[in-house]
Amino acid sequence: MATAIKLSDELVDDAALNGKAQHRSTPKQIEYWARIGKIADENPDLPLGFVKGILVGIEEIKAGDVSEYEFN
Protein backbone atom coordinates (compact mmCIF):
# COMPACT_ATOMS: atom_id res chain seq x y z
CA MET A 1 0.00 0.00 0.00
CA ALA A 2 1.51 3.32 -1.04
CA THR A 3 1.06 6.29 1.25
CA ALA A 4 2.02 9.89 0.56
CA ILE A 5 4.15 11.46 3.31
CA LYS A 6 5.89 14.79 3.69
CA LEU A 7 9.68 14.67 3.90
CA SER A 8 12.19 17.46 4.24
CA ASP A 9 13.84 18.73 1.07
CA GLU A 10 17.21 17.94 2.65
CA LEU A 11 16.32 14.26 3.16
CA VAL A 12 14.95 13.93 -0.37
CA ASP A 13 18.04 15.61 -1.85
CA ASP A 14 20.37 13.34 0.18
CA ALA A 15 18.38 10.28 -0.90
CA ALA A 16 18.51 11.35 -4.55
CA LEU A 17 22.29 11.76 -4.39
CA ASN A 18 22.92 8.51 -2.51
CA GLY A 19 20.36 6.65 -4.58
CA LYS A 20 22.08 7.66 -7.79
CA ALA A 21 25.38 6.31 -6.44
CA GLN A 22 23.66 3.06 -5.40
CA HIS A 23 21.59 2.76 -8.61
CA ARG A 24 18.32 3.24 -6.72
CA SER A 25 15.50 5.70 -7.27
CA THR A 26 14.97 8.34 -4.59
CA PRO A 27 11.95 6.52 -3.09
CA LYS A 28 13.81 3.19 -3.12
CA GLN A 29 16.79 4.81 -1.36
CA ILE A 30 14.50 6.16 1.36
CA GLU A 31 12.90 2.70 1.71
CA TYR A 32 16.38 1.18 1.97
CA TRP A 33 17.39 3.63 4.71
CA ALA A 34 14.14 2.95 6.55
CA ARG A 35 14.69 -0.80 6.34
CA ILE A 36 18.30 -0.53 7.58
CA GLY A 37 17.22 1.86 10.33
CA LYS A 38 14.42 -0.44 11.48
CA ILE A 39 16.75 -3.44 11.63
CA ALA A 40 19.42 -1.41 13.46
CA ASP A 41 16.84 -0.12 15.94
CA GLU A 42 15.57 -3.65 16.62
CA ASN A 43 19.12 -5.07 16.89
CA PRO A 44 21.32 -2.37 18.45
CA ASP A 45 24.10 -4.88 19.19
CA LEU A 46 24.68 -5.72 15.50
CA PRO A 47 27.19 -3.65 13.49
CA LEU A 48 25.85 -1.94 10.36
CA GLY A 49 28.17 -3.95 8.10
CA PHE A 50 26.79 -7.18 9.55
CA VAL A 51 23.21 -6.06 8.91
CA LYS A 52 24.07 -5.13 5.31
CA GLY A 53 25.78 -8.51 4.85
CA ILE A 54 22.65 -10.31 6.03
CA LEU A 55 20.50 -8.33 3.57
CA VAL A 56 22.89 -9.19 0.72
CA GLY A 57 22.78 -12.85 1.76
CA ILE A 58 18.99 -12.85 1.72
CA GLU A 59 18.97 -11.44 -1.82
CA GLU A 60 21.56 -14.02 -2.93
CA ILE A 61 19.34 -16.81 -1.61
CA LYS A 62 16.32 -15.36 -3.42
CA ALA A 63 18.37 -15.25 -6.64
CA GLY A 64 19.48 -18.87 -6.19
CA ASP A 65 23.12 -17.84 -5.87
CA VAL A 66 23.99 -20.32 -3.12
CA SER A 67 26.28 -23.27 -2.65
CA GLU A 68 26.66 -25.82 0.11
CA TYR A 69 29.35 -25.03 2.65
CA GLU A 70 31.74 -27.88 3.39
CA PHE A 71 33.41 -28.03 6.77
CA ASN A 72 37.01 -29.24 6.82
Backbone as XML, in Angstrom:
<?xml version="1.0"?>
<chain id="A" units="angstrom">
  <residue number="1" name="MET">
    <atom name="N" x="0.844" y="-1.173" z="0.000"/>
    <atom name="CA" x="0.000" y="0.000" z="0.000"/>
    <atom name="C" x="0.892" y="1.240" z="0.000"/>
  </residue>
  <residue number="2" name="ALA">
    <atom name="N" x="0.738" y="2.080" z="-0.954"/>
    <atom name="CA" x="1.506" y="3.319" z="-1.036"/>
    <atom name="C" x="0.796" y="4.404" z="-0.247"/>
  </residue>
  <residue number="3" name="THR">
    <atom name="N" x="1.586" y="5.196" z="0.460"/>
    <atom name="CA" x="1.060" y="6.295" z="1.251"/>
    <atom name="C" x="1.917" y="7.526" z="1.005"/>
  </residue>
  <residue number="4" name="ALA">
    <atom name="N" x="1.292" y="8.648" z="0.756"/>
    <atom name="CA" x="2.022" y="9.892" z="0.565"/>
    <atom name="C" x="2.410" y="10.450" z="1.932"/>
  </residue>
  <residue number="5" name="ILE">
    <atom name="N" x="3.680" y="10.835" z="2.067"/>
    <atom name="CA" x="4.149" y="11.458" z="3.308"/>
    <atom name="C" x="4.992" y="12.676" z="2.961"/>
  </residue>
  <residue number="6" name="LYS">
    <atom name="N" x="5.077" y="13.603" z="3.902"/>
    <atom name="CA" x="5.890" y="14.791" z="3.693"/>
    <atom name="C" x="7.275" y="14.543" z="4.276"/>
  </residue>
  <residue number="7" name="LEU">
    <atom name="N" x="8.301" y="14.818" z="3.474"/>
    <atom name="CA" x="9.682" y="14.669" z="3.896"/>
    <atom name="C" x="10.400" y="15.983" z="3.653"/>
  </residue>
  <residue number="8" name="SER">
    <atom name="N" x="11.435" y="16.225" z="4.419"/>
    <atom name="CA" x="12.192" y="17.464" z="4.236"/>
    <atom name="C" x="12.911" y="17.431" z="2.886"/>
  </residue>
  <residue number="9" name="ASP">
    <atom name="N" x="13.107" y="18.624" z="2.334"/>
    <atom name="CA" x="13.840" y="18.730" z="1.067"/>
    <atom name="C" x="15.256" y="18.186" z="1.231"/>
  </residue>
  <residue number="10" name="GLU">
    <atom name="N" x="15.852" y="18.411" z="2.396"/>
    <atom name="CA" x="17.214" y="17.940" z="2.648"/>
    <atom name="C" x="17.293" y="16.411" z="2.579"/>
  </residue>
  <residue number="11" name="LEU">
    <atom name="N" x="16.338" y="15.717" z="3.190"/>
    <atom name="CA" x="16.324" y="14.255" z="3.157"/>
    <atom name="C" x="16.139" y="13.748" z="1.729"/>
  </residue>
  <residue number="12" name="VAL">
    <atom name="N" x="15.211" y="14.348" z="1.016"/>
    <atom name="CA" x="14.950" y="13.929" z="-0.371"/>
    <atom name="C" x="16.178" y="14.176" z="-1.246"/>
  </residue>
  <residue number="13" name="ASP">
    <atom name="N" x="16.833" y="15.317" z="-1.069"/>
    <atom name="CA" x="18.042" y="15.613" z="-1.846"/>
    <atom name="C" x="19.161" y="14.626" z="-1.521"/>
  </residue>
  <residue number="14" name="ASP">
    <atom name="N" x="19.350" y="14.327" z="-0.225"/>
    <atom name="CA" x="20.366" y="13.342" z="0.179"/>
    <atom name="C" x="20.050" y="11.967" z="-0.400"/>
  </residue>
  <residue number="15" name="ALA">
    <atom name="N" x="18.782" y="11.588" z="-0.366"/>
    <atom name="CA" x="18.375" y="10.282" z="-0.899"/>
    <atom name="C" x="18.590" y="10.226" z="-2.404"/>
  </residue>
  <residue number="16" name="ALA">
    <atom name="N" x="18.313" y="11.318" z="-3.101"/>
    <atom name="CA" x="18.515" y="11.351" z="-4.551"/>
    <atom name="C" x="19.988" y="11.162" z="-4.884"/>
  </residue>
  <residue number="17" name="LEU">
    <atom name="N" x="20.856" y="11.851" z="-4.160"/>
    <atom name="CA" x="22.288" y="11.755" z="-4.394"/>
    <atom name="C" x="22.817" y="10.360" z="-4.074"/>
  </residue>
  <residue number="18" name="ASN">
    <atom name="N" x="22.469" y="9.841" z="-2.911"/>
    <atom name="CA" x="22.917" y="8.512" z="-2.511"/>
    <atom name="C" x="22.293" y="7.431" z="-3.381"/>
  </residue>
  <residue number="19" name="GLY">
    <atom name="N" x="21.038" y="7.613" z="-3.733"/>
    <atom name="CA" x="20.360" y="6.650" z="-4.584"/>
    <atom name="C" x="21.016" y="6.541" z="-5.948"/>
  </residue>
  <residue number="20" name="LYS">
    <atom name="N" x="21.407" y="7.673" z="-6.486"/>
    <atom name="CA" x="22.083" y="7.662" z="-7.787"/>
    <atom name="C" x="23.381" y="6.865" z="-7.697"/>
  </residue>
  <residue number="21" name="ALA">
    <atom name="N" x="24.122" y="7.038" z="-6.628"/>
    <atom name="CA" x="25.377" y="6.306" z="-6.445"/>
    <atom name="C" x="25.137" y="4.810" z="-6.250"/>
  </residue>
  <residue number="22" name="GLN">
    <atom name="N" x="23.981" y="4.460" z="-5.681"/>
    <atom name="CA" x="23.656" y="3.063" z="-5.400"/>
    <atom name="C" x="22.752" y="2.443" z="-6.477"/>
  </residue>
  <residue number="23" name="HIS">
    <atom name="N" x="22.471" y="3.209" z="-7.526"/>
    <atom name="CA" x="21.592" y="2.764" z="-8.614"/>
    <atom name="C" x="20.181" y="2.466" z="-8.106"/>
  </residue>
  <residue number="24" name="ARG">
    <atom name="N" x="19.687" y="3.349" z="-7.226"/>
    <atom name="CA" x="18.322" y="3.245" z="-6.721"/>
    <atom name="C" x="17.603" y="4.562" z="-7.003"/>
  </residue>
  <residue number="25" name="SER">
    <atom name="N" x="16.296" y="4.477" z="-7.156"/>
    <atom name="CA" x="15.501" y="5.698" z="-7.265"/>
    <atom name="C" x="15.472" y="6.362" z="-5.891"/>
  </residue>
  <residue number="26" name="THR">
    <atom name="N" x="15.064" y="7.618" z="-5.863"/>
    <atom name="CA" x="14.971" y="8.337" z="-4.587"/>
    <atom name="C" x="14.028" y="7.629" z="-3.613"/>
  </residue>
  <residue number="27" name="PRO">
    <atom name="N" x="12.817" y="7.234" z="-4.030"/>
    <atom name="CA" x="11.948" y="6.522" z="-3.086"/>
    <atom name="C" x="12.538" y="5.198" z="-2.605"/>
  </residue>
  <residue number="28" name="LYS">
    <atom name="N" x="13.198" y="4.465" z="-3.510"/>
    <atom name="CA" x="13.811" y="3.189" z="-3.118"/>
    <atom name="C" x="14.961" y="3.404" z="-2.141"/>
  </residue>
  <residue number="29" name="GLN">
    <atom name="N" x="15.709" y="4.495" z="-2.294"/>
    <atom name="CA" x="16.789" y="4.808" z="-1.360"/>
    <atom name="C" x="16.220" y="5.106" z="0.018"/>
  </residue>
  <residue number="30" name="ILE">
    <atom name="N" x="15.136" y="5.852" z="0.067"/>
    <atom name="CA" x="14.503" y="6.162" z="1.357"/>
    <atom name="C" x="13.960" y="4.881" z="1.986"/>
  </residue>
  <residue number="31" name="GLU">
    <atom name="N" x="13.372" y="3.995" z="1.190"/>
    <atom name="CA" x="12.899" y="2.703" z="1.706"/>
    <atom name="C" x="14.069" y="1.885" z="2.253"/>
  </residue>
  <residue number="32" name="TYR">
    <atom name="N" x="15.198" y="1.904" z="1.537"/>
    <atom name="CA" x="16.382" y="1.177" z="1.973"/>
    <atom name="C" x="16.859" y="1.713" z="3.328"/>
  </residue>
  <residue number="33" name="TRP">
    <atom name="N" x="16.975" y="3.032" z="3.436"/>
    <atom name="CA" x="17.390" y="3.627" z="4.705"/>
    <atom name="C" x="16.422" y="3.271" z="5.827"/>
  </residue>
  <residue number="34" name="ALA">
    <atom name="N" x="15.146" y="3.291" z="5.538"/>
    <atom name="CA" x="14.142" y="2.953" z="6.552"/>
    <atom name="C" x="14.290" y="1.496" z="6.981"/>
  </residue>
  <residue number="35" name="ARG">
    <atom name="N" x="14.527" y="0.622" z="6.023"/>
    <atom name="CA" x="14.689" y="-0.803" z="6.339"/>
    <atom name="C" x="15.929" y="-1.028" z="7.208"/>
  </residue>
  <residue number="36" name="ILE">
    <atom name="N" x="17.055" y="-0.420" z="6.806"/>
    <atom name="CA" x="18.299" y="-0.528" z="7.577"/>
    <atom name="C" x="18.098" y="0.063" z="8.976"/>
  </residue>
  <residue number="37" name="GLY">
    <atom name="N" x="17.458" y="1.206" z="9.044"/>
    <atom name="CA" x="17.219" y="1.858" z="10.332"/>
    <atom name="C" x="16.343" y="1.025" z="11.249"/>
  </residue>
  <residue number="38" name="LYS">
    <atom name="N" x="15.320" y="0.409" z="10.695"/>
    <atom name="CA" x="14.420" y="-0.440" z="11.484"/>
    <atom name="C" x="15.175" y="-1.638" z="12.036"/>
  </residue>
  <residue number="39" name="ILE">
    <atom name="N" x="15.970" y="-2.283" z="11.186"/>
    <atom name="CA" x="16.749" y="-3.438" z="11.631"/>
    <atom name="C" x="17.753" y="-3.013" z="12.697"/>
  </residue>
  <residue number="40" name="ALA">
    <atom name="N" x="18.435" y="-1.899" z="12.480"/>
    <atom name="CA" x="19.415" y="-1.411" z="13.455"/>
    <atom name="C" x="18.745" y="-1.068" z="14.778"/>
  </residue>
  <residue number="41" name="ASP">
    <atom name="N" x="17.564" y="-0.481" z="14.724"/>
    <atom name="CA" x="16.836" y="-0.125" z="15.941"/>
    <atom name="C" x="16.407" y="-1.374" z="16.717"/>
  </residue>
  <residue number="42" name="GLU">
    <atom name="N" x="16.009" y="-2.414" z="15.981"/>
    <atom name="CA" x="15.568" y="-3.654" z="16.617"/>
    <atom name="C" x="16.738" y="-4.516" z="17.100"/>
  </residue>
  <residue number="43" name="ASN">
    <atom name="N" x="17.934" y="-4.272" z="16.561"/>
    <atom name="CA" x="19.122" y="-5.069" z="16.893"/>
    <atom name="C" x="20.314" y="-4.151" z="17.151"/>
  </residue>
  <residue number="44" name="PRO">
    <atom name="N" x="20.276" y="-3.368" z="18.229"/>
    <atom name="CA" x="21.325" y="-2.368" z="18.450"/>
    <atom name="C" x="22.720" y="-2.960" z="18.672"/>
  </residue>
  <residue number="45" name="ASP">
    <atom name="N" x="22.803" y="-4.253" z="18.962"/>
    <atom name="CA" x="24.096" y="-4.884" z="19.191"/>
    <atom name="C" x="24.794" y="-5.326" z="17.904"/>
  </residue>
  <residue number="46" name="LEU">
    <atom name="N" x="24.094" y="-5.284" z="16.769"/>
    <atom name="CA" x="24.679" y="-5.716" z="15.498"/>
    <atom name="C" x="25.322" y="-4.538" z="14.770"/>
  </residue>
  <residue number="47" name="PRO">
    <atom name="N" x="26.553" y="-4.704" z="14.279"/>
    <atom name="CA" x="27.190" y="-3.649" z="13.486"/>
    <atom name="C" x="26.471" y="-3.462" z="12.143"/>
  </residue>
  <residue number="48" name="LEU">
    <atom name="N" x="26.518" y="-2.257" z="11.624"/>
    <atom name="CA" x="25.849" y="-1.939" z="10.361"/>
    <atom name="C" x="26.338" y="-2.842" z="9.229"/>
  </residue>
  <residue number="49" name="GLY">
    <atom name="N" x="27.635" y="-3.087" z="9.157"/>
    <atom name="CA" x="28.172" y="-3.945" z="8.104"/>
    <atom name="C" x="27.610" y="-5.356" z="8.170"/>
  </residue>
  <residue number="50" name="PHE">
    <atom name="N" x="27.371" y="-5.853" z="9.372"/>
    <atom name="CA" x="26.787" y="-7.179" z="9.545"/>
    <atom name="C" x="25.349" y="-7.202" z="9.037"/>
  </residue>
  <residue number="51" name="VAL">
    <atom name="N" x="24.599" y="-6.166" z="9.370"/>
    <atom name="CA" x="23.209" y="-6.056" z="8.910"/>
    <atom name="C" x="23.162" y="-6.022" z="7.386"/>
  </residue>
  <residue number="52" name="LYS">
    <atom name="N" x="24.032" y="-5.216" z="6.774"/>
    <atom name="CA" x="24.070" y="-5.135" z="5.313"/>
    <atom name="C" x="24.439" y="-6.489" z="4.711"/>
  </residue>
  <residue number="53" name="GLY">
    <atom name="N" x="25.382" y="-7.191" z="5.330"/>
    <atom name="CA" x="25.777" y="-8.512" z="4.849"/>
    <atom name="C" x="24.626" y="-9.498" z="4.883"/>
  </residue>
  <residue number="54" name="ILE">
    <atom name="N" x="23.821" y="-9.441" z="5.928"/>
    <atom name="CA" x="22.650" y="-10.310" z="6.029"/>
    <atom name="C" x="21.668" y="-10.001" z="4.899"/>
  </residue>
  <residue number="55" name="LEU">
    <atom name="N" x="21.430" y="-8.720" z="4.636"/>
    <atom name="CA" x="20.498" y="-8.334" z="3.570"/>
    <atom name="C" x="21.007" y="-8.797" z="2.208"/>
  </residue>
  <residue number="56" name="VAL">
    <atom name="N" x="22.307" y="-8.695" z="1.975"/>
    <atom name="CA" x="22.888" y="-9.190" z="0.720"/>
    <atom name="C" x="22.702" y="-10.702" z="0.636"/>
  </residue>
  <residue number="57" name="GLY">
    <atom name="N" x="22.956" y="-11.399" z="1.740"/>
    <atom name="CA" x="22.778" y="-12.846" z="1.764"/>
    <atom name="C" x="21.356" y="-13.268" z="1.454"/>
  </residue>
  <residue number="58" name="ILE">
    <atom name="N" x="20.403" y="-12.550" z="1.992"/>
    <atom name="CA" x="18.990" y="-12.854" z="1.722"/>
    <atom name="C" x="18.694" y="-12.712" z="0.229"/>
  </residue>
  <residue number="59" name="GLU">
    <atom name="N" x="19.196" y="-11.648" z="-0.381"/>
    <atom name="CA" x="18.972" y="-11.440" z="-1.816"/>
    <atom name="C" x="19.681" y="-12.508" z="-2.651"/>
  </residue>
  <residue number="60" name="GLU">
    <atom name="N" x="20.866" y="-12.954" z="-2.213"/>
    <atom name="CA" x="21.559" y="-14.017" z="-2.927"/>
    <atom name="C" x="20.758" y="-15.315" z="-2.878"/>
  </residue>
  <residue number="61" name="ILE">
    <atom name="N" x="20.178" y="-15.611" z="-1.735"/>
    <atom name="CA" x="19.344" y="-16.807" z="-1.610"/>
    <atom name="C" x="18.132" y="-16.708" z="-2.534"/>
  </residue>
  <residue number="62" name="LYS">
    <atom name="N" x="17.487" y="-15.560" z="-2.539"/>
    <atom name="CA" x="16.318" y="-15.365" z="-3.416"/>
    <atom name="C" x="16.691" y="-15.559" z="-4.886"/>
  </residue>
  <residue number="63" name="ALA">
    <atom name="N" x="17.916" y="-15.144" z="-5.246"/>
    <atom name="CA" x="18.368" y="-15.248" z="-6.641"/>
    <atom name="C" x="18.909" y="-16.641" z="-6.965"/>
  </residue>
  <residue number="64" name="GLY">
    <atom name="N" x="18.975" y="-17.518" z="-5.969"/>
    <atom name="CA" x="19.477" y="-18.867" z="-6.191"/>
    <atom name="C" x="20.990" y="-18.940" z="-6.255"/>
  </residue>
  <residue number="65" name="ASP">
    <atom name="N" x="21.653" y="-17.905" z="-5.827"/>
    <atom name="CA" x="23.115" y="-17.837" z="-5.870"/>
    <atom name="C" x="23.701" y="-18.386" z="-4.559"/>
  </residue>
  <residue number="66" name="VAL">
    <atom name="N" x="23.538" y="-19.683" z="-4.358"/>
    <atom name="CA" x="23.993" y="-20.316" z="-3.122"/>
    <atom name="C" x="24.746" y="-21.601" z="-3.449"/>
  </residue>
  <residue number="67" name="SER">
    <atom name="N" x="25.597" y="-21.990" z="-2.536"/>
    <atom name="CA" x="26.280" y="-23.274" z="-2.652"/>
    <atom name="C" x="26.428" y="-23.850" z="-1.247"/>
  </residue>
  <residue number="68" name="GLU">
    <atom name="N" x="26.552" y="-25.157" z="-1.174"/>
    <atom name="CA" x="26.661" y="-25.824" z="0.110"/>
    <atom name="C" x="28.043" y="-25.573" z="0.687"/>
  </residue>
  <residue number="69" name="TYR">
    <atom name="N" x="28.080" y="-25.260" z="1.969"/>
    <atom name="CA" x="29.354" y="-25.028" z="2.649"/>
    <atom name="C" x="29.876" y="-26.355" z="3.176"/>
  </residue>
  <residue number="70" name="GLU">
    <atom name="N" x="31.150" y="-26.626" z="2.920"/>
    <atom name="CA" x="31.735" y="-27.878" z="3.388"/>
    <atom name="C" x="32.723" y="-27.560" z="4.502"/>
  </residue>
  <residue number="71" name="PHE">
    <atom name="N" x="32.515" y="-28.191" z="5.653"/>
    <atom name="CA" x="33.415" y="-28.030" z="6.775"/>
    <atom name="C" x="34.630" y="-28.922" z="6.573"/>
  </residue>
  <residue number="72" name="ASN">
    <atom name="N" x="35.784" y="-28.439" z="6.942"/>
    <atom name="CA" x="37.014" y="-29.243" z="6.819"/>
    <atom name="C" x="37.264" y="-30.017" z="8.082"/>
  </residue>
</chain>
